[in-house]
Amino acid sequence: MDWVGDWTADPGDDEILAHAARSGQVLVTLDKDFGGLAVAFGAAHAGIIRLVDIRYREQAAVCVRAISERELELTQGAIVTVERGRTRVRLQDPSGDPQRGE
């Protein structure tokens, strides 16, 4: 598991997402730009979890729950957005085109 905060320099969102894809790691982020890269530009990824307005102290538990509840979708390249009281899942169809799901 990698944490970008340990890297000596910020390589930019494109490289962070590409690194996670190459490593087969789900990217956990607070930043909506990664979902935009995946959806609008078709950037490869191994699943993305985006946390929206989740308190710092709750983030780990929320991530564990999202991974547990959405493991299959994440392994298939889903983008999971977790907000207070709501989780949205954007699936990818086999052709690689993003599809909305709930």
Backbone as XML, in Angstrom:
<?xml version="1.0"?>
<chain id="A" units="angstrom">
  <residue number="1" name="MET">
    <atom name="N" x="0.845" y="-1.162" z="0.000"/>
    <atom name="CA" x="0.000" y="0.000" z="0.000"/>
    <atom name="C" x="0.901" y="1.238" z="0.000"/>
  </residue>
  <residue number="2" name="ASP">
    <atom name="N" x="0.537" y="2.198" z="-0.813"/>
    <atom name="CA" x="1.303" y="3.440" z="-0.911"/>
    <atom name="C" x="0.492" y="4.599" z="-0.347"/>
  </residue>
  <residue number="3" name="TRP">
    <atom name="N" x="1.192" y="5.563" z="0.208"/>
    <atom name="CA" x="0.584" y="6.812" z="0.621"/>
    <atom name="C" x="1.367" y="7.912" z="-0.071"/>
  </residue>
  <residue number="4" name="VAL">
    <atom name="N" x="0.687" y="8.702" z="-0.862"/>
    <atom name="CA" x="1.344" y="9.733" z="-1.660"/>
    <atom name="C" x="2.090" y="10.722" z="-0.770"/>
  </residue>
  <residue number="5" name="GLY">
    <atom name="N" x="1.637" y="10.916" z="0.453"/>
    <atom name="CA" x="2.317" y="11.816" z="1.376"/>
    <atom name="C" x="3.744" y="11.395" z="1.685"/>
  </residue>
  <residue number="6" name="ASP">
    <atom name="N" x="4.082" y="10.125" z="1.450"/>
    <atom name="CA" x="5.442" y="9.640" z="1.664"/>
    <atom name="C" x="6.358" y="9.903" z="0.470"/>
  </residue>
  <residue number="7" name="TRP">
    <atom name="N" x="5.795" y="10.268" z="-0.671"/>
    <atom name="CA" x="6.610" y="10.505" z="-1.861"/>
    <atom name="C" x="7.386" y="11.808" z="-1.700"/>
  </residue>
  <residue number="8" name="THR">
    <atom name="N" x="8.571" y="11.875" z="-2.299"/>
    <atom name="CA" x="9.415" y="13.071" z="-2.153"/>
    <atom name="C" x="8.860" y="14.282" z="-2.886"/>
  </residue>
  <residue number="9" name="ALA">
    <atom name="N" x="8.084" y="14.054" z="-3.943"/>
    <atom name="CA" x="7.490" y="15.158" z="-4.695"/>
    <atom name="C" x="6.133" y="14.718" z="-5.230"/>
  </residue>
  <residue number="10" name="ASP">
    <atom name="N" x="5.263" y="15.676" z="-5.474"/>
    <atom name="CA" x="3.946" y="15.392" z="-6.033"/>
    <atom name="C" x="4.081" y="15.264" z="-7.552"/>
  </residue>
  <residue number="11" name="PRO">
    <atom name="N" x="3.865" y="14.054" z="-8.102"/>
    <atom name="CA" x="4.024" y="13.863" z="-9.538"/>
    <atom name="C" x="2.805" y="14.315" z="-10.340"/>
  </residue>
  <residue number="12" name="GLY">
    <atom name="N" x="1.738" y="14.713" z="-9.666"/>
    <atom name="CA" x="0.520" y="15.130" z="-10.338"/>
    <atom name="C" x="-0.514" y="14.011" z="-10.346"/>
  </residue>
  <residue number="13" name="ASP">
    <atom name="N" x="-1.762" y="14.414" z="-10.534"/>
    <atom name="CA" x="-2.876" y="13.467" z="-10.463"/>
    <atom name="C" x="-2.775" y="12.342" z="-11.481"/>
  </residue>
  <residue number="14" name="ASP">
    <atom name="N" x="-2.366" y="12.658" z="-12.711"/>
    <atom name="CA" x="-2.261" y="11.629" z="-13.751"/>
    <atom name="C" x="-1.334" y="10.502" z="-13.323"/>
  </residue>
  <residue number="15" name="GLU">
    <atom name="N" x="-0.176" y="10.861" z="-12.796"/>
    <atom name="CA" x="0.805" y="9.838" z="-12.403"/>
    <atom name="C" x="0.362" y="9.095" z="-11.144"/>
  </residue>
  <residue number="16" name="ILE">
    <atom name="N" x="-0.284" y="9.773" z="-10.228"/>
    <atom name="CA" x="-0.778" y="9.104" z="-9.024"/>
    <atom name="C" x="-1.799" y="8.036" z="-9.414"/>
  </residue>
  <residue number="17" name="LEU">
    <atom name="N" x="-2.741" y="8.394" z="-10.285"/>
    <atom name="CA" x="-3.755" y="7.439" z="-10.729"/>
    <atom name="C" x="-3.125" y="6.300" z="-11.523"/>
  </residue>
  <residue number="18" name="ALA">
    <atom name="N" x="-2.172" y="6.613" z="-12.378"/>
    <atom name="CA" x="-1.484" y="5.582" z="-13.169"/>
    <atom name="C" x="-0.701" y="4.634" z="-12.260"/>
  </residue>
  <residue number="19" name="HIS">
    <atom name="N" x="-0.047" y="5.172" z="-11.242"/>
    <atom name="CA" x="0.702" y="4.333" z="-10.301"/>
    <atom name="C" x="-0.242" y="3.355" z="-9.580"/>
  </residue>
  <residue number="20" name="ALA">
    <atom name="N" x="-1.377" y="3.866" z="-9.119"/>
    <atom name="CA" x="-2.344" y="2.996" z="-8.441"/>
    <atom name="C" x="-2.838" y="1.912" z="-9.396"/>
  </residue>
  <residue number="21" name="ALA">
    <atom name="N" x="-3.084" y="2.267" z="-10.642"/>
    <atom name="CA" x="-3.550" y="1.281" z="-11.634"/>
    <atom name="C" x="-2.486" y="0.215" z="-11.874"/>
  </residue>
  <residue number="22" name="ARG">
    <atom name="N" x="-1.239" y="0.651" z="-12.060"/>
    <atom name="CA" x="-0.148" y="-0.305" z="-12.297"/>
    <atom name="C" x="0.034" y="-1.241" z="-11.106"/>
  </residue>
  <residue number="23" name="SER">
    <atom name="N" x="-0.188" y="-0.728" z="-9.911"/>
    <atom name="CA" x="-0.003" y="-1.499" z="-8.683"/>
    <atom name="C" x="-1.238" y="-2.313" z="-8.316"/>
  </residue>
  <residue number="24" name="GLY">
    <atom name="N" x="-2.339" y="-2.102" z="-9.036"/>
    <atom name="CA" x="-3.582" y="-2.801" z="-8.720"/>
    <atom name="C" x="-4.193" y="-2.344" z="-7.412"/>
  </residue>
  <residue number="25" name="GLN">
    <atom name="N" x="-3.963" y="-1.069" z="-7.057"/>
    <atom name="CA" x="-4.437" y="-0.546" z="-5.781"/>
    <atom name="C" x="-5.622" y="0.381" z="-5.991"/>
  </residue>
  <residue number="26" name="VAL">
    <atom name="N" x="-6.609" y="0.242" z="-5.126"/>
    <atom name="CA" x="-7.736" y="1.166" z="-5.108"/>
    <atom name="C" x="-7.217" y="2.504" z="-4.593"/>
  </residue>
  <residue number="27" name="LEU">
    <atom name="N" x="-7.574" y="3.568" z="-5.276"/>
    <atom name="CA" x="-7.167" y="4.909" z="-4.867"/>
    <atom name="C" x="-8.235" y="5.479" z="-3.952"/>
  </residue>
  <residue number="28" name="VAL">
    <atom name="N" x="-7.842" y="5.917" z="-2.758"/>
    <atom name="CA" x="-8.748" y="6.574" z="-1.822"/>
    <atom name="C" x="-8.382" y="8.043" z="-1.814"/>
  </residue>
  <residue number="29" name="THR">
    <atom name="N" x="-9.379" y="8.902" z="-2.018"/>
    <atom name="CA" x="-9.097" y="10.320" z="-2.169"/>
    <atom name="C" x="-10.241" y="11.183" z="-1.653"/>
  </residue>
  <residue number="30" name="LEU">
    <atom name="N" x="-9.923" y="12.430" z="-1.390"/>
    <atom name="CA" x="-10.921" y="13.449" z="-1.091"/>
    <atom name="C" x="-11.157" y="14.314" z="-2.338"/>
  </residue>
  <residue number="31" name="ASP">
    <atom name="N" x="-10.356" y="14.115" z="-3.354"/>
    <atom name="CA" x="-10.279" y="14.958" z="-4.543"/>
    <atom name="C" x="-11.132" y="14.396" z="-5.682"/>
  </residue>
  <residue number="32" name="LYS">
    <atom name="N" x="-12.075" y="15.193" z="-6.182"/>
    <atom name="CA" x="-12.935" y="14.720" z="-7.274"/>
    <atom name="C" x="-12.223" y="14.658" z="-8.614"/>
  </residue>
  <residue number="33" name="ASP">
    <atom name="N" x="-11.032" y="15.232" z="-8.720"/>
    <atom name="CA" x="-10.312" y="15.242" z="-9.997"/>
    <atom name="C" x="-9.971" y="13.841" z="-10.496"/>
  </residue>
  <residue number="34" name="PHE">
    <atom name="N" x="-9.741" y="12.896" z="-9.600"/>
    <atom name="CA" x="-9.377" y="11.551" z="-10.028"/>
    <atom name="C" x="-10.537" y="10.869" z="-10.744"/>
  </residue>
  <residue number="35" name="GLY">
    <atom name="N" x="-11.738" y="11.045" z="-10.233"/>
    <atom name="CA" x="-12.914" y="10.518" z="-10.917"/>
    <atom name="C" x="-13.088" y="11.155" z="-12.280"/>
  </residue>
  <residue number="36" name="GLY">
    <atom name="N" x="-12.798" y="12.446" z="-12.362"/>
    <atom name="CA" x="-12.866" y="13.143" z="-13.643"/>
    <atom name="C" x="-11.875" y="12.583" z="-14.646"/>
  </residue>
  <residue number="37" name="LEU">
    <atom name="N" x="-10.669" y="12.299" z="-14.199"/>
    <atom name="CA" x="-9.675" y="11.703" z="-15.090"/>
    <atom name="C" x="-10.154" y="10.348" z="-15.607"/>
  </residue>
  <residue number="38" name="ALA">
    <atom name="N" x="-10.731" y="9.562" z="-14.711"/>
    <atom name="CA" x="-11.192" y="8.225" z="-15.094"/>
    <atom name="C" x="-12.394" y="8.287" z="-16.024"/>
  </residue>
  <residue number="39" name="VAL">
    <atom name="N" x="-13.340" y="9.168" z="-15.735"/>
    <atom name="CA" x="-14.577" y="9.215" z="-16.506"/>
    <atom name="C" x="-14.402" y="10.012" z="-17.799"/>
  </residue>
  <residue number="40" name="ALA">
    <atom name="N" x="-13.940" y="11.229" z="-17.689"/>
    <atom name="CA" x="-13.869" y="12.104" z="-18.861"/>
    <atom name="C" x="-12.743" y="11.725" z="-19.819"/>
  </residue>
  <residue number="41" name="PHE">
    <atom name="N" x="-11.630" y="11.255" z="-19.268"/>
    <atom name="CA" x="-10.471" y="10.985" z="-20.115"/>
    <atom name="C" x="-10.140" y="9.503" z="-20.245"/>
  </residue>
  <residue number="42" name="GLY">
    <atom name="N" x="-10.919" y="8.655" z="-19.582"/>
    <atom name="CA" x="-10.713" y="7.214" z="-19.697"/>
    <atom name="C" x="-9.423" y="6.718" z="-19.086"/>
  </residue>
  <residue number="43" name="ALA">
    <atom name="N" x="-8.890" y="7.447" z="-18.099"/>
    <atom name="CA" x="-7.647" y="7.024" z="-17.448"/>
    <atom name="C" x="-7.847" y="5.681" z="-16.753"/>
  </residue>
  <residue number="44" name="ALA">
    <atom name="N" x="-6.881" y="4.799" z="-16.911"/>
    <atom name="CA" x="-6.934" y="3.487" z="-16.277"/>
    <atom name="C" x="-6.867" y="3.638" z="-14.770"/>
  </residue>
  <residue number="45" name="HIS">
    <atom name="N" x="-7.592" y="2.766" z="-14.073"/>
    <atom name="CA" x="-7.532" y="2.741" z="-12.613"/>
    <atom name="C" x="-7.978" y="1.383" z="-12.117"/>
  </residue>
  <residue number="46" name="ALA">
    <atom name="N" x="-7.697" y="1.113" z="-10.850"/>
    <atom name="CA" x="-8.057" y="-0.158" z="-10.231"/>
    <atom name="C" x="-9.148" y="0.042" z="-9.190"/>
  </residue>
  <residue number="47" name="GLY">
    <atom name="N" x="-9.989" y="1.037" z="-9.416"/>
    <atom name="CA" x="-11.046" y="1.390" z="-8.477"/>
    <atom name="C" x="-10.679" y="2.658" z="-7.728"/>
  </residue>
  <residue number="48" name="ILE">
    <atom name="N" x="-11.687" y="3.470" z="-7.464"/>
    <atom name="CA" x="-11.485" y="4.744" z="-6.760"/>
    <atom name="C" x="-12.560" y="4.871" z="-5.692"/>
  </residue>
  <residue number="49" name="ILE">
    <atom name="N" x="-12.141" y="5.252" z="-4.497"/>
    <atom name="CA" x="-13.074" y="5.610" z="-3.426"/>
    <atom name="C" x="-12.868" y="7.091" z="-3.151"/>
  </residue>
  <residue number="50" name="ARG">
    <atom name="N" x="-13.929" y="7.872" z="-3.300"/>
    <atom name="CA" x="-13.854" y="9.297" z="-3.010"/>
    <atom name="C" x="-14.705" y="9.586" z="-1.785"/>
  </residue>
  <residue number="51" name="LEU">
    <atom name="N" x="-14.093" y="10.222" z="-0.802"/>
    <atom name="CA" x="-14.776" y="10.593" z="0.430"/>
    <atom name="C" x="-15.184" y="12.059" z="0.349"/>
  </residue>
  <residue number="52" name="VAL">
    <atom name="N" x="-16.452" y="12.331" z="0.606"/>
    <atom name="CA" x="-16.982" y="13.695" z="0.524"/>
    <atom name="C" x="-17.487" y="14.118" z="1.903"/>
  </residue>
  <residue number="53" name="ASP">
    <atom name="N" x="-16.879" y="15.133" z="2.462"/>
    <atom name="CA" x="-17.282" y="15.689" z="3.759"/>
    <atom name="C" x="-17.360" y="14.634" z="4.862"/>
  </residue>
  <residue number="54" name="ILE">
    <atom name="N" x="-16.382" y="13.762" z="4.891"/>
    <atom name="CA" x="-16.277" y="12.765" z="5.961"/>
    <atom name="C" x="-15.227" y="13.271" z="6.942"/>
  </residue>
  <residue number="55" name="ARG">
    <atom name="N" x="-15.582" y="13.338" z="8.202"/>
    <atom name="CA" x="-14.652" y="13.824" z="9.216"/>
    <atom name="C" x="-13.379" y="12.975" z="9.241"/>
  </residue>
  <residue number="56" name="TYR">
    <atom name="N" x="-12.274" y="13.630" z="9.499"/>
    <atom name="CA" x="-10.970" y="12.968" z="9.519"/>
    <atom name="C" x="-10.989" y="11.701" z="10.374"/>
  </residue>
  <residue number="57" name="ARG">
    <atom name="N" x="-11.549" y="11.792" z="11.556"/>
    <atom name="CA" x="-11.543" y="10.651" z="12.474"/>
    <atom name="C" x="-12.416" y="9.490" z="11.999"/>
  </residue>
  <residue number="58" name="GLU">
    <atom name="N" x="-13.313" y="9.740" z="11.072"/>
    <atom name="CA" x="-14.213" y="8.703" z="10.562"/>
    <atom name="C" x="-13.726" y="8.091" z="9.251"/>
  </residue>
  <residue number="59" name="GLN">
    <atom name="N" x="-12.731" y="8.682" z="8.625"/>
    <atom name="CA" x="-12.331" y="8.267" z="7.282"/>
    <atom name="C" x="-11.884" y="6.810" z="7.203"/>
  </residue>
  <residue number="60" name="ALA">
    <atom name="N" x="-11.100" y="6.331" z="8.137"/>
    <atom name="CA" x="-10.621" y="4.945" z="8.084"/>
    <atom name="C" x="-11.784" y="3.968" z="8.145"/>
  </residue>
  <residue number="61" name="ALA">
    <atom name="N" x="-12.696" y="4.170" z="9.080"/>
    <atom name="CA" x="-13.847" y="3.274" z="9.216"/>
    <atom name="C" x="-14.732" y="3.329" z="7.980"/>
  </residue>
  <residue number="62" name="VAL">
    <atom name="N" x="-14.911" y="4.508" z="7.424"/>
    <atom name="CA" x="-15.729" y="4.663" z="6.220"/>
    <atom name="C" x="-15.076" y="3.930" z="5.042"/>
  </residue>
  <residue number="63" name="CYS">
    <atom name="N" x="-13.763" y="4.027" z="4.928"/>
    <atom name="CA" x="-13.045" y="3.306" z="3.864"/>
    <atom name="C" x="-13.191" y="1.805" z="4.015"/>
  </residue>
  <residue number="64" name="VAL">
    <atom name="N" x="-13.017" y="1.303" z="5.224"/>
    <atom name="CA" x="-13.150" y="-0.138" z="5.463"/>
    <atom name="C" x="-14.554" y="-0.596" z="5.094"/>
  </residue>
  <residue number="65" name="ARG">
    <atom name="N" x="-15.560" y="0.168" z="5.485"/>
    <atom name="CA" x="-16.943" y="-0.188" z="5.149"/>
    <atom name="C" x="-17.179" y="-0.161" z="3.637"/>
  </residue>
  <residue number="66" name="ALA">
    <atom name="N" x="-16.673" y="0.868" z="2.969"/>
    <atom name="CA" x="-16.853" y="0.977" z="1.516"/>
    <atom name="C" x="-16.181" y="-0.183" z="0.789"/>
  </residue>
  <residue number="67" name="ILE">
    <atom name="N" x="-14.994" y="-0.538" z="1.220"/>
    <atom name="CA" x="-14.280" y="-1.661" z="0.591"/>
    <atom name="C" x="-15.038" y="-2.962" z="0.842"/>
  </residue>
  <residue number="68" name="SER">
    <atom name="N" x="-15.495" y="-3.150" z="2.065"/>
    <atom name="CA" x="-16.219" y="-4.370" z="2.413"/>
    <atom name="C" x="-17.524" y="-4.493" z="1.627"/>
  </residue>
  <residue number="69" name="GLU">
    <atom name="N" x="-18.278" y="-3.406" z="1.562"/>
    <atom name="CA" x="-19.584" y="-3.435" z="0.906"/>
    <atom name="C" x="-19.499" y="-3.390" z="-0.614"/>
  </residue>
  <residue number="70" name="ARG">
    <atom name="N" x="-18.436" y="-2.834" z="-1.163"/>
    <atom name="CA" x="-18.346" y="-2.621" z="-2.610"/>
    <atom name="C" x="-17.115" y="-3.277" z="-3.232"/>
  </residue>
  <residue number="71" name="GLU">
    <atom name="N" x="-16.616" y="-4.320" z="-2.581"/>
    <atom name="CA" x="-15.390" y="-4.982" z="-3.043"/>
    <atom name="C" x="-15.498" y="-5.461" z="-4.493"/>
  </residue>
  <residue number="72" name="LEU">
    <atom name="N" x="-16.574" y="-6.134" z="-4.835"/>
    <atom name="CA" x="-16.729" y="-6.660" z="-6.192"/>
    <atom name="C" x="-16.719" y="-5.538" z="-7.219"/>
  </residue>
  <residue number="73" name="GLU">
    <atom name="N" x="-17.487" y="-4.495" z="-6.966"/>
    <atom name="CA" x="-17.533" y="-3.370" z="-7.906"/>
    <atom name="C" x="-16.172" y="-2.701" z="-8.038"/>
  </residue>
  <residue number="74" name="LEU">
    <atom name="N" x="-15.466" y="-2.534" z="-6.914"/>
    <atom name="CA" x="-14.144" y="-1.909" z="-6.952"/>
    <atom name="C" x="-13.162" y="-2.742" z="-7.774"/>
  </residue>
  <residue number="75" name="THR">
    <atom name="N" x="-13.207" y="-4.062" z="-7.628"/>
    <atom name="CA" x="-12.293" y="-4.902" z="-8.411"/>
    <atom name="C" x="-12.609" y="-4.831" z="-9.899"/>
  </residue>
  <residue number="76" name="GLN">
    <atom name="N" x="-13.798" y="-4.369" z="-10.225"/>
    <atom name="CA" x="-14.198" y="-4.216" z="-11.626"/>
    <atom name="C" x="-14.033" y="-2.779" z="-12.118"/>
  </residue>
  <residue number="77" name="GLY">
    <atom name="N" x="-13.349" y="-1.950" z="-11.337"/>
    <atom name="CA" x="-13.054" y="-0.587" z="-11.762"/>
    <atom name="C" x="-14.119" y="0.441" z="-11.456"/>
  </residue>
  <residue number="78" name="ALA">
    <atom name="N" x="-14.898" y="0.232" z="-10.409"/>
    <atom name="CA" x="-15.937" y="1.190" z="-10.032"/>
    <atom name="C" x="-15.326" y="2.419" z="-9.364"/>
  </residue>
  <residue number="79" name="ILE">
    <atom name="N" x="-16.081" y="3.495" z="-9.424"/>
    <atom name="CA" x="-15.779" y="4.693" z="-8.650"/>
    <atom name="C" x="-16.865" y="4.781" z="-7.585"/>
  </residue>
  <residue number="80" name="VAL">
    <atom name="N" x="-16.451" y="4.704" z="-6.327"/>
    <atom name="CA" x="-17.381" y="4.713" z="-5.202"/>
    <atom name="C" x="-17.238" y="6.059" z="-4.497"/>
  </residue>
  <residue number="81" name="THR">
    <atom name="N" x="-18.329" y="6.800" z="-4.440"/>
    <atom name="CA" x="-18.343" y="8.099" z="-3.768"/>
    <atom name="C" x="-19.146" y="7.954" z="-2.490"/>
  </residue>
  <residue number="82" name="VAL">
    <atom name="N" x="-18.501" y="8.232" z="-1.362"/>
    <atom name="CA" x="-19.143" y="8.076" z="-0.058"/>
    <atom name="C" x="-19.360" y="9.458" z="0.547"/>
  </residue>
  <residue number="83" name="GLU">
    <atom name="N" x="-20.625" y="9.747" z="0.828"/>
    <atom name="CA" x="-21.022" y="10.976" z="1.503"/>
    <atom name="C" x="-21.773" y="10.572" z="2.769"/>
  </residue>
  <residue number="84" name="ARG">
    <atom name="N" x="-22.029" y="11.517" z="3.622"/>
    <atom name="CA" x="-22.821" y="11.225" z="4.818"/>
    <atom name="C" x="-24.195" y="10.722" z="4.394"/>
  </residue>
  <residue number="85" name="GLY">
    <atom name="N" x="-24.522" y="9.494" z="4.813"/>
    <atom name="CA" x="-25.839" y="8.949" z="4.550"/>
    <atom name="C" x="-26.082" y="8.451" z="3.132"/>
  </residue>
  <residue number="86" name="ARG">
    <atom name="N" x="-25.046" y="8.447" z="2.289"/>
    <atom name="CA" x="-25.257" y="8.029" z="0.903"/>
    <atom name="C" x="-23.964" y="7.526" z="0.286"/>
  </residue>
  <residue number="87" name="THR">
    <atom name="N" x="-24.079" y="6.459" z="-0.484"/>
    <atom name="CA" x="-22.950" y="5.935" z="-1.251"/>
    <atom name="C" x="-23.399" y="5.789" z="-2.696"/>
  </residue>
  <residue number="88" name="ARG">
    <atom name="N" x="-22.629" y="6.357" z="-3.611"/>
    <atom name="CA" x="-22.919" y="6.226" z="-5.041"/>
    <atom name="C" x="-21.838" y="5.378" z="-5.679"/>
  </residue>
  <residue number="89" name="VAL">
    <atom name="N" x="-22.230" y="4.561" z="-6.645"/>
    <atom name="CA" x="-21.293" y="3.695" z="-7.345"/>
    <atom name="C" x="-21.429" y="3.943" z="-8.834"/>
  </residue>
  <residue number="90" name="ARG">
    <atom name="N" x="-20.321" y="4.259" z="-9.453"/>
    <atom name="CA" x="-20.277" y="4.409" z="-10.906"/>
    <atom name="C" x="-19.510" y="3.201" z="-11.432"/>
  </residue>
  <residue number="91" name="LEU">
    <atom name="N" x="-20.228" y="2.356" z="-12.155"/>
    <atom name="CA" x="-19.658" y="1.117" z="-12.682"/>
    <atom name="C" x="-19.052" y="1.345" z="-14.050"/>
  </residue>
  <residue number="92" name="GLN">
    <atom name="N" x="-18.177" y="0.433" z="-14.450"/>
    <atom name="CA" x="-17.670" y="0.412" z="-15.814"/>
    <atom name="C" x="-18.222" y="-0.815" z="-16.494"/>
  </residue>
  <residue number="93" name="ASP">
    <atom name="N" x="-18.707" y="-0.654" z="-17.729"/>
    <atom name="CA" x="-19.144" y="-1.840" z="-18.458"/>
    <atom name="C" x="-17.925" y="-2.515" z="-19.076"/>
  </residue>
  <residue number="94" name="PRO">
    <atom name="N" x="-18.063" y="-3.717" z="-19.599"/>
    <atom name="CA" x="-16.905" y="-4.464" z="-20.124"/>
    <atom name="C" x="-16.131" y="-3.738" z="-21.226"/>
  </residue>
  <residue number="95" name="SER">
    <atom name="N" x="-16.782" y="-2.822" z="-21.939"/>
    <atom name="CA" x="-16.080" y="-2.082" z="-22.996"/>
    <atom name="C" x="-15.243" y="-0.949" z="-22.431"/>
  </residue>
  <residue number="96" name="GLY">
    <atom name="N" x="-15.366" y="-0.706" z="-21.118"/>
    <atom name="CA" x="-14.593" y="0.349" z="-20.483"/>
    <atom name="C" x="-15.340" y="1.660" z="-20.352"/>
  </residue>
  <residue number="97" name="ASP">
    <atom name="N" x="-16.574" y="1.726" z="-20.876"/>
    <atom name="CA" x="-17.367" y="2.944" z="-20.773"/>
    <atom name="C" x="-17.983" y="3.040" z="-19.384"/>
  </residue>
  <residue number="98" name="PRO">
    <atom name="N" x="-17.849" y="4.183" z="-18.738"/>
    <atom name="CA" x="-18.437" y="4.315" z="-17.396"/>
    <atom name="C" x="-19.960" y="4.300" z="-17.468"/>
  </residue>
  <residue number="99" name="GLN">
    <atom name="N" x="-20.576" y="3.658" z="-16.485"/>
    <atom name="CA" x="-22.018" y="3.603" z="-16.370"/>
    <atom name="C" x="-22.380" y="3.992" z="-14.957"/>
  </residue>
  <residue number="100" name="ARG">
    <atom name="N" x="-23.480" y="4.667" z="-14.802"/>
    <atom name="CA" x="-23.925" y="5.031" z="-13.461"/>
    <atom name="C" x="-24.659" y="3.871" z="-12.831"/>
  </residue>
  <residue number="101" name="GLY">
    <atom name="N" x="-24.411" y="3.667" z="-11.551"/>
    <atom name="CA" x="-25.124" y="2.661" z="-10.785"/>
    <atom name="C" x="-25.337" y="3.148" z="-9.384"/>
  </residue>
  <residue number="102" name="GLU">
    <atom name="N" x="-26.197" y="2.530" z="-8.657"/>
    <atom name="CA" x="-26.456" y="2.929" z="-7.262"/>
    <atom name="C" x="-26.260" y="1.737" z="-6.379"/>
  </residue>
</chain>
